[in-house]
Amino acid sequence: MYDIEYIRSVIRETIENRGLDFIEDTTPIDLDSLQFISMVVEFEDAFNITINDDYLRMDRFTSFVNIENTLIDILENTSRES
């Protein structure tokens, strides 16, 4: 299982790498489709996971909290499958 602070730091860095403004809450992040895809790829690399189609929806990546919850869900499901 991943440390929540590590997950948050990866999210922060990934969002900041795109020059996006964000607050660590449910405030929407202004994300276009290219930024969305590049963030997904960066999260997959950072956590050594594959984000399957069930999670590839913009609404799962619209805020810091949504991203955090999505990644935790994916990581928990990945660890159960191992």
Sequence and secondary structure as in RCSB ss.txt:
>XXXX:A:sequence
MYDIEYIRSVIRETIENRGLDFIEDTTPIDLDSLQFISMVVEFEDAFNITINDDYLRMDRFTSFVNIENTLIDIL
ENTSRES
>XXXX:A:secstr
   HHHHHHHHHHHHHTTT    SSS      HHHHHHHHHHHHHHHT    GGG  GGGGSSHHHHHHHHHHHH
HHHHHH 
